[in-house]
Amino acid sequence: MPQRRLLIDLENVPTSDYNLLPEDFLVMPFIGSQQESVPLAFIELARAGRLEECKVTSTGKNALDFHLAFYLGRLSCTDIRR
């Protein structure tokens, strides 16, 4: 079964209980350069191998949004189901 991904813009999405997601989800939080902390829920996901952090070091208007859009485009090209 293909692994599903959840891309999260942590600058705009409130904390949630991501551990309630089905086990085939890989959680990909996009962390802005100005963010100093991440939700504690990510610790359990990391232990289970279900977390892929994307730290954005660029600053500027919509920098995190552009990174998220890029990753989404790249994933849509590499994960096309036939």
LINKANOR-V498825 format. One line per field, one symbol per residue. phi: phi as a letter, one per 30 degrees, with the letter a starting at -180 (. if undefined). A space follows every 50 residues. Layout:
# LINKANOR-V498825
phi->???
This chain:
# LINKANOR-V498825
phi->.dddbccbdddbcddbcddddeddcccbdccddcdcbbededddddddic bbdbdccdckdieddddddddddddddccddc
